[in-house]
Amino acid sequence: MRNPIHPAALFPPAGGVPAALRQKYASAGHEQLDSQGLVFPADLQLPGLSSLIQESWRRSAQLHANPDNPEAPLAMDSEELEEYRRQHPLAAIMPVIHKLLVLPSHDSGMLVAVGDEVGRLLWVEGDAEMRRRAEGMMFVPGADWSEATVGTSAPGTALALGRGIQISGAEHYKRSVHPWSCTAVPFHDPDSGAVLGVVDITGTESAVAPHTLSLVEATVAAAQAHLRVERLQLAAAKQSSPARRRGAAASGTGRDSGTSGTGGSAGSLYRNSLQLLGRDQALLSIDGRTVALSARHSEILALLSTHPEGLNAEELCALLYPGDASTMTLRAEMVRLRKVLQQLNPAAVPESRPYRLPLDLVPDSGQVLNCLQRGAHRIALEIYRGAVLPRSEAPGIAELRSRVSSLLRDAVLTDGSAETLLRYAELPEARDDVEVRLAALKLLPPRSPKRAAIVADLERLEAELSA
C-alpha cells in the first residue's frame, strides 16, 4: 500500500465503521488517484469509502486539485492578511474561540483554525510543536484550504457542504495531510444566515473523536451568540446621547471607541455590503445600519462597487444610461445619492473626479463571483438569490447580471452534483432550463424518487415548446 494506516485508525469512529477499516478503504482508494486526480469513471464506486468522501474526491479532481502537491498555496501575505482579518467580522468572535478551544488545545496537542467563507485560514493557534509541524503542509494563516485548492479537508469540505464534518487520515485528498485528522463547522452570520467562515480543530486521533464535533458546534453557537450581543451593544451605543458616548469612551466601556480582544474595531462586527441579487432596489448596509435605495441609486452603487478604482463622469454615464445622457443628469443624481449616504454614514459619501467609493463595499454579486473563481459553487449557489437588479436596463448592470448568471450556471453544469443541479433548477431563471434537468437526471441513481418529478418537468417543457 502507498499509505500506512493513520494513528486515528485505532480511535473509535463516529459513524459505526471501524476506524482501521475506514483507513484501509481510504488508502486503497488513493491507489486510484494520480497527480491529475481520479482515473476511474465517475459512476464507479470505491468499496468501503463513504459516499461523502467519494463525492468530495470527485469534486476535488474536477477542480484539478493535486493530491501529490505537499503544500497549500499562500493566498495572502502577512501585511494583507493583517488588514483583512482586522476588518473581518470573525475578529469579534476570537475571544470566545480562544477561551473555549485554543486554551484547552495547548494541553491536548491540537490546532484551532478559523478561516473565511472561501476557505482561507485567518488564524491558526494552539500547541506550538503542532504548529511547527503543520507549517510543512502550509496549514498557516493566509493559506488557501478550500476544497478547490487542496481537495478534501475538513475546513474546505465543511464550507462546500454547508455543515460540520470530520475527515480522518487518508480520507484527505492531499497525501501530505494523511498524518492528520480534523473536524470543522461552518460559521453563519447570526442575523443574515450567510456563511462568514469556518472553525476547525486539527490534530491526531482526538481531533475526530465523537465529542469533538459536538464541542466545535457548541463553540460556534456560543460565538454566534457573542457576535449578536456585540452588535446589539454597538447599536445601543450609537443610539445613546453624545454625552453618554463620551462618558462611556472615557471609562473604557464604549463600543464606539473600544476594540475586541483581537484588536479588531467595532466596525468589524459587520461587513459593509450591498444586496443586489433578486432585488429591484438594493439594500445597503454600513456598520449595522441598513437602508433601501432607489432603483437608480442601486445601479450607481452597484457600478461603483464593481469598479473600486473609480469611474469618471463619462464612463459612469455610459454604464448607467441605455441611451445618450448628459453628465449633468448624472451629477444631479449623485447629489441626491450623497444626501442619502450622508445621513447613513458620512464616511460612505462617494468621492468625485473620478467617482469612487471611499470604503470597501461588498456586493453579494461579487461574493458569488469570488466563490465561483475558487471553485466553491455550492457556496455561490447558497448566496445567489436571483438575478442582479433584474429590471434594470443600465448597460453596466445588464453585463454584470449576465456574467454572474452565466458563470453560476456553467459551474453548476460542470461540477455540480444532482442535488446542486436540482437546487439551481428551482431558481426563476432556470424554470425552463432543459439542459440542467437532463444533467440532474443523468447523475441521479436509477431508483431515485426524484427522477419522476424531473421527468414530469421535462414533459411540461416539451409540451410548452410544442404549443
QUIWO-V613548 format. One record per residue. N is the residue number from 1. SS is DSSP state (h for helix, s for strand, l for the rest). BURIAL is 1 if it has 16 or more other C-alpha atoms within 10 Angstrom, else 0. Layout:
BEGIN
N	SS	BURIAL
N	SS	BURIAL
END
This chain:
BEGIN
1	l	0
2	l	0
3	l	1
4	l	0
5	l	1
6	l	1
7	h	1
8	h	1
9	h	1
10	h	0
11	l	1
12	l	1
13	l	1
14	l	0
15	l	0
16	l	0
17	l	0
18	l	0
19	h	1
20	h	1
21	h	0
22	h	1
23	h	1
24	h	1
25	h	1
26	h	1
27	h	1
28	h	1
29	h	1
30	h	1
31	l	0
32	l	0
33	s	1
34	s	0
35	l	0
36	l	0
37	s	1
38	s	1
39	l	0
40	l	0
41	l	0
42	l	0
43	l	0
44	l	0
45	l	0
46	l	1
47	l	0
48	l	1
49	l	1
50	l	1
51	h	0
52	h	0
53	h	1
54	h	1
55	h	0
56	h	1
57	h	1
58	h	1
59	h	1
60	h	1
61	h	1
62	h	1
63	l	1
64	l	1
65	l	1
66	l	1
67	l	1
68	l	1
69	l	0
70	l	0
71	l	1
72	l	1
73	l	1
74	s	1
75	l	0
76	l	1
77	l	0
78	h	0
79	h	0
80	h	0
81	h	1
82	h	0
83	h	0
84	h	0
85	h	1
86	h	1
87	h	1
88	l	1
89	h	1
90	h	1
91	h	1
92	h	1
93	h	1
94	h	1
95	h	1
96	h	1
97	h	1
98	h	1
99	h	0
100	h	1
101	h	1
102	h	1
103	h	0
104	h	0
105	h	1
106	h	1
107	h	0
108	h	0
109	l	1
110	l	1
111	s	1
112	s	1
113	s	1
114	s	1
115	s	1
116	s	1
117	l	1
118	l	1
119	l	1
120	s	1
121	s	1
122	s	1
123	s	1
124	s	1
125	s	1
126	s	1
127	l	1
128	h	0
129	h	0
130	h	1
131	h	1
132	h	0
133	h	0
134	h	1
135	h	0
136	h	0
137	h	1
138	l	1
139	l	1
140	l	1
141	l	1
142	l	1
143	s	1
144	s	1
145	l	1
146	l	1
147	h	1
148	h	1
149	h	1
150	h	1
151	l	1
152	l	1
153	l	1
154	h	1
155	h	1
156	h	1
157	h	1
158	h	1
159	h	1
160	h	1
161	h	0
162	l	1
163	l	0
164	l	1
165	s	1
166	s	1
167	s	1
168	s	1
169	h	1
170	h	1
171	h	1
172	l	1
173	l	1
174	l	1
175	h	1
176	h	1
177	h	1
178	l	1
179	l	1
180	l	1
181	s	1
182	s	1
183	s	1
184	s	1
185	s	1
186	s	1
187	s	1
188	s	1
189	l	1
190	l	1
191	l	0
192	l	0
193	l	0
194	l	0
195	s	1
196	s	1
197	s	1
198	s	1
199	s	1
200	s	1
201	s	1
202	s	1
203	s	1
204	l	1
205	h	1
206	h	1
207	h	1
208	h	1
209	l	1
210	h	1
211	h	0
212	h	1
213	h	1
214	h	0
215	h	0
216	h	1
217	h	1
218	h	0
219	h	1
220	h	1
221	h	0
222	h	1
223	h	1
224	h	1
225	h	0
226	h	1
227	h	1
228	h	1
229	h	0
230	h	1
231	h	1
232	h	0
233	h	0
234	h	1
235	h	1
236	h	0
237	h	1
238	h	0
239	h	0
240	l	0
241	l	0
242	h	0
243	h	0
244	h	0
245	h	1
246	h	0
247	h	0
248	h	1
249	h	0
250	h	0
251	h	0
252	l	0
253	l	0
254	l	1
255	l	1
256	l	1
257	l	0
258	l	0
259	s	1
260	l	1
261	l	0
262	l	0
263	l	0
264	l	1
265	s	1
266	h	1
267	h	1
268	h	1
269	h	1
270	l	1
271	l	1
272	l	1
273	s	1
274	s	1
275	s	1
276	l	1
277	s	1
278	l	1
279	l	1
280	l	1
281	l	1
282	l	1
283	s	1
284	s	1
285	s	1
286	s	1
287	l	1
288	l	1
289	s	0
290	s	0
291	s	0
292	s	0
293	l	1
294	l	0
295	h	0
296	h	1
297	h	1
298	h	1
299	h	1
300	h	1
301	h	1
302	h	1
303	h	1
304	h	1
305	h	1
306	l	1
307	l	0
308	l	0
309	l	0
310	l	1
311	s	1
312	l	0
313	h	1
314	h	0
315	h	0
316	h	1
317	h	1
318	h	1
319	h	1
320	h	1
321	l	1
322	l	0
323	l	0
324	l	0
325	l	0
326	l	0
327	h	1
328	h	0
329	h	0
330	h	1
331	h	0
332	h	0
333	h	0
334	h	1
335	h	0
336	h	0
337	h	1
338	h	1
339	h	0
340	h	1
341	h	1
342	h	0
343	h	0
344	h	1
345	l	0
346	h	0
347	h	0
348	h	1
349	l	1
350	l	1
351	s	0
352	l	0
353	l	0
354	l	0
355	s	1
356	s	1
357	l	1
358	l	0
359	l	0
360	l	0
361	l	1
362	s	1
363	s	1
364	h	1
365	h	1
366	h	1
367	h	1
368	h	1
369	h	1
370	h	0
371	h	1
372	h	1
373	h	0
374	l	1
375	l	1
376	l	1
377	h	1
378	h	1
379	h	1
380	h	1
381	h	1
382	h	0
383	h	1
384	l	1
385	l	1
386	l	1
387	l	1
388	s	1
389	l	1
390	l	1
391	l	0
392	l	1
393	l	0
394	l	1
395	h	1
396	h	1
397	h	1
398	h	1
399	h	0
400	h	1
401	h	1
402	h	0
403	h	0
404	h	1
405	h	1
406	h	0
407	h	1
408	h	1
409	h	1
410	h	0
411	h	1
412	h	1
413	h	1
414	h	0
415	h	1
416	l	1
417	l	1
418	h	1
419	h	0
420	h	1
421	h	1
422	h	1
423	h	0
424	h	1
425	h	1
426	l	0
427	l	1
428	h	0
429	h	0
430	h	1
431	l	0
432	l	1
433	l	1
434	h	0
435	h	0
436	h	1
437	h	1
438	h	0
439	h	1
440	h	1
441	h	1
442	h	0
443	h	0
444	l	0
445	l	0
446	l	0
447	l	0
448	l	0
449	l	0
450	h	1
451	h	1
452	h	0
453	h	0
454	h	1
455	h	0
456	h	0
457	h	1
458	h	1
459	h	0
460	h	0
461	h	1
462	h	0
463	h	0
464	h	0
465	h	0
466	h	0
467	l	0
END
